[in-house]
C-alpha cells in the first residue's frame, strides 16, 4: 500500500477554522502538486479529505472524486488517520489530504515507530509505501515534496 500524506495548501487566516479557504498562493501550490501527483499516481488510488474547506479545496486540484472523512479533521490522531486510510492493507494508494501537526505525526509513527512533531510544509506531501521483505513489514519513504520546489 502507498499512503500519500498531503497537507492542505496555504489558506487565509482569521476565518472560522473549518471555513478557511485557500489563498491565491494556496491554489497555485495545490495545482502544482496535483500536476506532479497526477503524472506519478498508480492506476488504483483513493483520495480522502478532511472536512475543512482548505483541505477540500486542495483535494479539488486533483480534479477527481474524493471522500470527506470526519476522522481527518484538524486534531486527528495518527491511529485514526491510518485507520481511515486502511493502512497497511488497502489495495492501491490512498491520498490523505489533511493538517499539521497531524500528518507530521503520522509520518513520524510510520518511519520511526514513535509519535513526534515532524513538519509537513503547507501544500507539501510525504509519500510512503508499505512492503514485506523476508516476512517483515517495512515502510519506505518514496518522496517528500514541497510545492515551492516545483
Z-matrix of the N, CA and C atoms (Angstrom, degrees):
N
C 1 1.449
C 2 1.519 1 109.03
N 3 1.326 2 115.07 1 141.75
C 4 1.457 3 121.69 2 170.76
C 5 1.525 4 108.28 3 -106.49
N 6 1.313 5 116.67 4 137.22
C 7 1.461 6 121.28 5 172.11
C 8 1.524 7 106.89 6 -123.57
N 9 1.309 8 115.12 7 128.76
C 10 1.455 9 121.75 8 -179.93
C 11 1.519 10 107.34 9 -114.04
N 12 1.307 11 115.97 10 113.43
C 13 1.460 12 122.58 11 -179.34
C 14 1.522 13 107.52 12 -93.67
N 15 1.323 14 117.33 13 106.79
C 16 1.467 15 122.59 14 -174.91
C 17 1.526 16 108.75 15 -113.81
N 18 1.316 17 115.72 16 111.73
C 19 1.461 18 119.78 17 178.22
C 20 1.523 19 109.35 18 -75.89
N 21 1.319 20 116.57 19 140.62
C 22 1.457 21 120.59 20 177.28
C 23 1.530 22 109.73 21 -54.07
N 24 1.308 23 115.58 22 152.02
C 25 1.465 24 121.75 23 -179.96
C 26 1.535 25 110.26 24 -77.94
N 27 1.318 26 115.52 25 178.88
C 28 1.463 27 122.86 26 -176.88
C 29 1.534 28 110.96 27 -55.30
N 30 1.322 29 116.62 28 131.74
C 31 1.470 30 122.09 29 -176.87
C 32 1.525 31 110.78 30 -127.92
N 33 1.328 32 115.03 31 159.18
C 34 1.458 33 120.75 32 179.60
C 35 1.527 34 109.84 33 -66.09
N 36 1.302 35 115.97 34 152.33
C 37 1.463 36 122.13 35 176.53
C 38 1.523 37 108.74 36 -98.43
N 39 1.319 38 115.63 37 162.77
C 40 1.455 39 120.60 38 169.47
C 41 1.514 40 116.80 39 88.70
N 42 1.311 41 119.18 40 -16.02
C 43 1.461 42 120.63 41 178.40
C 44 1.529 43 108.82 42 -86.11
N 45 1.324 44 115.96 43 170.10
C 46 1.470 45 119.12 44 174.08
C 47 1.524 46 108.10 45 -58.15
N 48 1.304 47 117.03 46 138.43
C 49 1.461 48 121.96 47 -169.71
C 50 1.531 49 113.81 48 -49.74
N 51 1.302 50 118.66 49 -51.65
C 52 1.466 51 120.37 50 -176.29
C 53 1.518 52 113.42 51 -72.61
N 54 1.340 53 117.60 52 -12.49
C 55 1.466 54 121.08 53 -178.47
C 56 1.524 55 113.75 54 -103.20
N 57 1.325 56 118.58 55 1.85
C 58 1.462 57 120.60 56 -179.35
C 59 1.525 58 109.81 57 -64.37
N 60 1.324 59 116.67 58 128.84
C 61 1.462 60 120.55 59 -179.57
C 62 1.524 61 110.18 60 -102.68
N 63 1.313 62 115.73 61 165.80
C 64 1.459 63 120.60 62 179.79
C 65 1.523 64 110.52 63 -69.90
N 66 1.310 65 115.11 64 146.61
C 67 1.470 66 121.32 65 172.05
C 68 1.531 67 107.73 66 -81.13
N 69 1.320 68 117.36 67 174.31
C 70 1.469 69 121.12 68 174.72
C 71 1.529 70 109.28 69 -58.55
N 72 1.332 71 116.38 70 -42.15
C 73 1.466 72 120.84 71 177.11
C 74 1.527 73 109.98 72 -60.43
N 75 1.318 74 117.04 73 -42.92
C 76 1.458 75 122.13 74 -179.80
C 77 1.524 76 112.18 75 -63.03
N 78 1.321 77 117.26 76 -40.68
C 79 1.471 78 119.95 77 178.02
C 80 1.529 79 110.49 78 -63.47
N 81 1.331 80 117.16 79 -38.29
C 82 1.474 81 120.75 80 177.42
C 83 1.522 82 110.47 81 -67.36
N 84 1.336 83 116.57 82 -42.55
C 85 1.467 84 120.11 83 177.90
C 86 1.528 85 110.47 84 -58.81
N 87 1.324 86 116.18 85 -49.41
C 88 1.463 87 120.61 86 -178.18
C 89 1.527 88 111.21 87 -61.32
N 90 1.322 89 117.01 88 -41.34
C 91 1.472 90 120.49 89 -179.79
C 92 1.530 91 111.10 90 -64.46
N 93 1.326 92 117.41 91 -42.19
C 94 1.479 93 120.38 92 -179.83
C 95 1.526 94 110.97 93 -64.60
N 96 1.307 95 116.82 94 -45.73
C 97 1.456 96 119.99 95 -179.32
C 98 1.529 97 110.33 96 -67.88
N 99 1.319 98 118.11 97 -40.70
C 100 1.461 99 121.24 98 177.97
C 101 1.526 100 111.10 99 -60.39
N 102 1.313 101 117.05 100 -40.74
C 103 1.469 102 120.66 101 178.10
C 104 1.530 103 110.37 102 -63.61
N 105 1.319 104 116.54 103 -43.09
C 106 1.468 105 121.37 104 178.09
C 107 1.530 106 109.81 105 -61.98
N 108 1.326 107 116.77 106 -46.59
C 109 1.457 108 121.58 107 -179.86
C 110 1.527 109 111.82 108 -62.07
N 111 1.313 110 116.81 109 -47.49
C 112 1.466 111 121.47 110 -176.38
C 113 1.532 112 111.64 111 -56.13
N 114 1.307 113 117.08 112 -33.22
C 115 1.467 114 121.14 113 -179.65
C 116 1.529 115 112.12 114 -76.70
N 117 1.332 116 118.61 115 -11.75
C 118 1.457 117 121.69 116 -173.01
C 119 1.527 118 115.13 117 -123.93
N 120 1.298 119 117.58 118 -11.19
C 121 1.461 120 120.06 119 -176.56
C 122 1.524 121 111.71 120 -67.84
N 123 1.331 122 116.86 121 144.66
C 124 1.465 123 119.69 122 173.40
C 125 1.524 124 110.01 123 -69.33
N 126 1.308 125 116.25 124 170.66
C 127 1.468 126 119.61 125 -177.90
C 128 1.527 127 111.98 126 -67.72
N 129 1.339 128 117.60 127 -28.23
C 130 1.466 129 121.13 128 179.43
C 131 1.513 130 110.04 129 -107.78
N 132 1.319 131 115.97 130 113.30
C 133 1.462 132 119.91 131 175.25
C 134 1.516 133 109.42 132 -154.94
N 135 1.320 134 114.43 133 158.18
C 136 1.463 135 122.15 134 176.82
C 137 1.521 136 106.90 135 -127.63
N 138 1.323 137 115.15 136 155.98
C 139 1.464 138 120.69 137 178.13
C 140 1.526 139 108.05 138 -124.13
N 141 1.326 140 115.58 139 128.25
C 142 1.459 141 122.79 140 175.24
C 143 1.513 142 108.08 141 -117.65
N 144 1.309 143 116.83 142 136.59
C 145 1.458 144 120.68 143 -179.98
C 146 1.516 145 111.19 144 -127.03
N 147 1.315 146 114.04 145 146.53
C 148 1.450 147 121.30 146 168.17
C 149 1.532 148 107.87 147 -60.67
N 150 1.327 149 118.04 148 154.12
C 151 1.465 150 119.85 149 176.47
C 152 1.532 151 113.64 150 -72.34
N 153 1.319 152 118.13 151 -11.08
C 154 1.463 153 120.75 152 -179.17
C 155 1.532 154 110.09 153 -64.35
N 156 1.309 155 116.06 154 138.47
C 157 1.465 156 121.74 155 -176.43
C 158 1.535 157 112.02 156 -54.59
N 159 1.329 158 117.51 157 -42.98
C 160 1.466 159 120.21 158 -177.51
C 161 1.524 160 111.56 159 -63.16
N 162 1.325 161 117.96 160 -34.21
C 163 1.466 162 121.47 161 176.96
C 164 1.530 163 110.25 162 -72.09
N 165 1.326 164 117.11 163 -43.59
C 166 1.469 165 120.53 164 178.59
C 167 1.526 166 110.93 165 -61.77
N 168 1.336 167 116.81 166 -41.32
C 169 1.464 168 119.70 167 178.94
C 170 1.531 169 111.25 168 -67.31
N 171 1.317 170 117.54 169 -32.40
C 172 1.467 171 120.75 170 174.82
C 173 1.530 172 109.17 171 -66.44
N 174 1.320 173 117.37 172 -47.56
C 175 1.474 174 121.45 173 178.43
C 176 1.531 175 111.45 174 -61.34
N 177 1.321 176 117.07 175 -34.30
C 178 1.475 177 121.03 176 179.35
C 179 1.527 178 112.02 177 -57.67
N 180 1.325 179 117.06 178 -27.62
C 181 1.466 180 120.80 179 -178.05
C 182 1.529 181 111.92 180 -62.62
N 183 1.338 182 117.83 181 -23.72
C 184 1.464 183 120.79 182 177.27
C 185 1.522 184 112.33 183 -74.44
N 186 1.322 185 116.50 184 -19.75
C 187 1.464 186 122.54 185 179.65
C 188 1.533 187 112.22 186 58.62
N 189 1.346 188 115.20 187 42.42
C 190 1.463 189 122.12 188 174.97
C 191 1.526 190 108.04 189 -133.93
N 192 1.322 191 115.41 190 165.16
C 193 1.463 192 119.37 191 176.97
C 194 1.521 193 109.15 192 -72.24
N 195 1.320 194 115.60 193 144.94
C 196 1.456 195 120.32 194 177.41
C 197 1.514 196 109.30 195 -144.16
N 198 1.318 197 114.12 196 162.61
C 199 1.457 198 121.14 197 179.65
C 200 1.521 199 108.69 198 -104.83
N 201 1.313 200 116.42 199 135.94
C 202 1.455 201 122.06 200 174.85
C 203 1.524 202 107.73 201 -90.92
N 204 1.321 203 115.66 202 128.49
C 205 1.458 204 120.87 203 -179.10
C 206 1.524 205 110.16 204 -121.34
N 207 1.312 206 115.86 205 121.13
C 208 1.468 207 121.00 206 176.30
C 209 1.528 208 111.20 207 -61.20
N 210 1.327 209 116.73 208 -23.13
C 211 1.460 210 121.18 209 -179.46
C 212 1.528 211 112.05 210 -69.72
N 213 1.337 212 117.49 211 -10.60
C 214 1.456 213 122.26 212 179.76
C 215 1.529 214 112.56 213 -102.94
N 216 1.322 215 117.55 214 6.14
C 217 1.470 216 121.40 215 -179.65
C 218 1.525 217 109.79 216 -59.72
N 219 1.334 218 117.01 217 157.83
C 220 1.468 219 119.50 218 179.02
C 221 1.522 220 111.73 219 -50.09
N 222 1.330 221 115.34 220 134.61
C 223 1.459 222 120.79 221 -179.17
C 224 1.516 223 113.84 222 93.60
N 225 1.335 224 117.58 223 6.93
C 226 1.465 225 121.34 224 -178.50
C 227 1.523 226 111.12 225 -63.92
N 228 1.309 227 115.34 226 143.80
C 229 1.461 228 121.64 227 177.24
C 230 1.527 229 109.55 228 -80.34
N 231 1.336 230 117.77 229 146.86
C 232 1.465 231 119.92 230 178.32
C 233 1.530 232 113.36 231 -52.55
N 234 1.323 233 117.89 232 -42.27
C 235 1.465 234 120.56 233 -179.32
C 236 1.527 235 111.20 234 -61.57
N 237 1.328 236 117.77 235 -38.80
C 238 1.465 237 121.35 236 179.22
C 239 1.524 238 111.17 237 -67.32
N 240 1.329 239 116.86 238 -40.68
C 241 1.467 240 121.02 239 179.20
C 242 1.523 241 109.75 240 -64.28
N 243 1.319 242 116.61 241 -46.15
C 244 1.467 243 120.32 242 -179.18
C 245 1.523 244 111.50 243 -64.95
N 246 1.312 245 117.02 244 -40.25
C 247 1.467 246 120.25 245 178.07
C 248 1.524 247 110.85 246 -65.58
N 249 1.316 248 117.82 247 -42.90
C 250 1.470 249 121.04 248 178.34
C 251 1.523 250 111.19 249 -60.21
N 252 1.329 251 116.72 250 -35.42
C 253 1.467 252 121.63 251 -179.52
C 254 1.525 253 112.74 252 -80.69
N 255 1.324 254 117.55 253 -12.82
C 256 1.458 255 121.06 254 -178.61
C 257 1.521 256 113.60 255 80.67
N 258 1.316 257 116.68 256 21.39
C 259 1.466 258 121.84 257 -178.64
C 260 1.526 259 109.96 258 -68.37
N 261 1.307 260 118.86 259 134.29
C 262 1.459 261 129.45 260 3.40
C 263 1.525 262 114.19 261 -105.61
N 264 1.333 263 117.57 262 11.80
C 265 1.465 264 119.71 263 -169.02
C 266 1.526 265 116.00 264 -99.92
N 267 1.319 266 118.68 265 -6.45
C 268 1.470 267 121.08 266 179.74
C 269 1.529 268 109.51 267 -57.24
N 270 1.318 269 116.30 268 140.50
C 271 1.469 270 120.40 269 177.70
C 272 1.524 271 108.45 270 -86.48
N 273 1.313 272 116.34 271 123.81
C 274 1.458 273 120.86 272 -178.79
C 275 1.515 274 110.78 273 96.90
N 276 1.306 275 115.34 274 -159.91
C 277 1.467 276 121.91 275 -177.54
C 278 1.525 277 110.35 276 -107.50
N 279 1.317 278 115.50 277 152.10
C 280 1.460 279 122.24 278 174.47
C 281 1.524 280 107.74 279 -129.69
N 282 1.326 281 115.49 280 125.40
C 283 1.456 282 121.82 281 174.14
C 284 1.519 283 106.98 282 -96.82
N 285 1.314 284 115.80 283 123.68
C 286 1.458 285 121.93 284 179.24
C 287 1.524 286 107.21 285 -109.24
N 288 1.329 287 116.58 286 114.15
C 289 1.465 288 120.88 287 179.12
C 290 1.523 289 107.12 288 -99.87
N 291 1.337 290 115.06 289 113.52
C 292 1.449 291 118.55 290 -173.93
C 293 1.512 292 113.66 291 -150.01
N 294 1.319 293 115.26 292 -143.70
C 295 1.457 294 122.18 293 -165.11
C 296 1.525 295 112.99 294 -129.97
N 297 1.308 296 113.68 295 166.10
C 298 1.449 297 123.67 296 174.19
C 299 1.539 298 106.45 297 -105.61
N 300 1.278 299 121.61 298 137.97
C 301 1.458 300 127.78 299 11.84
C 302 1.528 301 114.68 300 -89.22
N 303 1.340 302 117.36 301 4.15
C 304 1.466 303 121.52 302 -173.75
C 305 1.531 304 112.76 303 -56.86
N 306 1.339 305 116.71 304 -50.01
C 307 1.459 306 119.77 305 -176.96
C 308 1.527 307 111.81 306 -68.25
N 309 1.312 308 117.13 307 -36.35
C 310 1.457 309 120.64 308 176.24
C 311 1.523 310 111.50 309 -61.98
N 312 1.315 311 116.43 310 -37.85
C 313 1.464 312 120.56 311 177.50
C 314 1.523 313 111.15 312 -66.37
N 315 1.337 314 116.58 313 -37.92
C 316 1.468 315 120.25 314 177.06
C 317 1.525 316 110.09 315 -63.44
N 318 1.334 317 116.83 316 -46.22
C 319 1.464 318 120.70 317 178.48
C 320 1.523 319 110.52 318 -58.17
N 321 1.318 320 117.24 319 -43.06
C 322 1.461 321 121.28 320 -179.97
C 323 1.522 322 111.44 321 -63.09
N 324 1.324 323 116.64 322 -45.55
C 325 1.463 324 120.64 323 179.84
C 326 1.525 325 110.27 324 -60.73
N 327 1.331 326 116.73 325 -45.45
C 328 1.466 327 119.52 326 -176.85
C 329 1.523 328 112.39 327 -68.49
N 330 1.314 329 117.26 328 -39.02
C 331 1.462 330 119.86 329 -174.66
C 332 1.526 331 114.66 330 -90.38
N 333 1.335 332 116.99 331 -29.41
C 334 1.466 333 118.54 332 -177.12
C 335 1.526 334 113.53 333 -115.05
N 336 1.331 335 116.12 334 -14.60
C 337 1.455 336 119.54 335 -178.01
C 338 1.516 337 114.05 336 84.07
N 339 1.331 338 116.84 337 2.19
C 340 1.466 339 120.25 338 -178.98
C 341 1.526 340 109.54 339 -137.68
N 342 1.320 341 116.05 340 144.63
C 343 1.456 342 119.85 341 177.34
C 344 1.523 343 109.82 342 -70.58
N 345 1.332 344 115.46 343 132.68
C 346 1.461 345 122.09 344 177.51
C 347 1.524 346 107.85 345 -151.70
N 348 1.310 347 116.36 346 163.32
C 349 1.466 348 121.18 347 -179.03
C 350 1.523 349 110.95 348 -91.45
N 351 1.329 350 116.48 349 76.67
C 352 1.451 351 121.42 350 175.31
C 353 1.513 352 108.08 351 -85.40
N 354 1.304 353 117.21 352 149.51
C 355 1.462 354 121.47 353 -174.43
C 356 1.528 355 112.33 354 -99.94
N 357 1.318 356 115.30 355 133.85
C 358 1.464 357 123.23 356 170.46
C 359 1.522 358 105.53 357 -114.69
N 360 1.303 359 117.02 358 118.85
C 361 1.455 360 122.37 359 -176.66
C 362 1.533 361 110.78 360 -64.60
N 363 1.325 362 117.52 361 148.70
C 364 1.466 363 121.11 362 177.88
C 365 1.522 364 109.78 363 -54.39
N 366 1.320 365 115.24 364 127.41
C 367 1.456 366 121.23 365 -179.59
C 368 1.514 367 113.42 366 81.09
N 369 1.334 368 117.36 367 -5.64
C 370 1.465 369 121.27 368 -176.90
C 371 1.513 370 112.80 369 -87.42
N 372 1.336 371 114.59 370 170.55
C 373 1.456 372 118.81 371 179.80
C 374 1.517 373 111.54 372 -142.60
N 375 1.316 374 114.01 373 156.60
C 376 1.465 375 124.11 374 171.59
C 377 1.519 376 105.61 375 -123.59
N 378 1.338 377 117.28 376 126.70
C 379 1.464 378 123.23 377 -178.71
C 380 1.522 379 107.26 378 -112.30
N 381 1.327 380 115.85 379 118.06
C 382 1.468 381 121.70 380 -177.72
C 383 1.529 382 109.95 381 -124.13
N 384 1.318 383 115.35 382 149.38
C 385 1.457 384 122.32 383 179.68
C 386 1.519 385 109.66 384 -125.80
N 387 1.315 386 115.12 385 141.50
C 388 1.450 387 121.24 386 173.07
C 389 1.523 388 107.64 387 -102.08
N 390 1.334 389 116.33 388 133.26
C 391 1.469 390 119.81 389 177.61
C 392 1.518 391 109.31 390 -144.20
N 393 1.338 392 114.72 391 163.42
C 394 1.456 393 121.68 392 176.62
C 395 1.517 394 108.37 393 -108.88
N 396 1.326 395 116.39 394 131.22
C 397 1.458 396 123.01 395 175.33
C 398 1.520 397 107.55 396 -132.96
N 399 1.331 398 115.16 397 120.83
C 400 1.464 399 121.26 398 179.01
C 401 1.525 400 111.60 399 50.16
N 402 1.334 401 115.76 400 43.34
C 403 1.453 402 121.78 401 177.83
C 404 1.508 403 115.49 402 76.76
N 405 1.318 404 117.39 403 5.35
C 406 1.463 405 121.46 404 -179.01
C 407 1.526 406 110.11 405 -114.54
N 408 1.322 407 115.96 406 135.54
C 409 1.463 408 121.03 407 177.50
C 410 1.528 409 109.89 408 -78.25
N 411 1.321 410 116.11 409 134.16
C 412 1.458 411 121.39 410 179.19
C 413 1.523 412 109.77 411 -130.56
N 414 1.317 413 116.15 412 151.41
C 415 1.463 414 122.32 413 173.11
C 416 1.523 415 106.96 414 -111.78
N 417 1.316 416 115.00 415 129.24
C 418 1.462 417 121.86 416 -178.68
C 419 1.530 418 108.27 417 -116.49
N 420 1.317 419 116.00 418 130.50
C 421 1.461 420 121.35 419 175.23
C 422 1.520 421 107.75 420 -83.95
N 423 1.335 422 116.64 421 115.82
C 424 1.464 423 120.76 422 -178.04
C 425 1.518 424 112.21 423 -92.27
N 426 1.342 425 116.92 424 -36.76
C 427 1.470 426 119.25 425 -177.70
C 428 1.517 427 109.77 426 -161.31
N 429 1.320 428 114.22 427 147.23
C 430 1.459 429 122.51 428 167.63
C 431 1.515 430 104.35 429 -129.78
N 432 1.314 431 116.39 430 128.69
C 433 1.457 432 120.26 431 -172.65
C 434 1.515 433 111.11 432 -135.57
N 435 1.316 434 115.72 433 135.19
C 436 1.461 435 122.18 434 172.85
C 437 1.522 436 107.18 435 -113.27
N 438 1.326 437 118.57 436 137.07
C 439 1.463 438 120.05 437 -174.97
C 440 1.526 439 114.67 438 -61.78
N 441 1.324 440 117.11 439 -25.47
C 442 1.468 441 118.22 440 -179.49
C 443 1.532 442 112.00 441 -74.38
N 444 1.330 443 117.68 442 -7.31
C 445 1.460 444 120.98 443 176.36
C 446 1.521 445 112.47 444 -91.71
N 447 1.305 446 117.04 445 -5.57
C 448 1.474 447 120.85 446 -179.98
C 449 1.522 448 110.63 447 -94.37
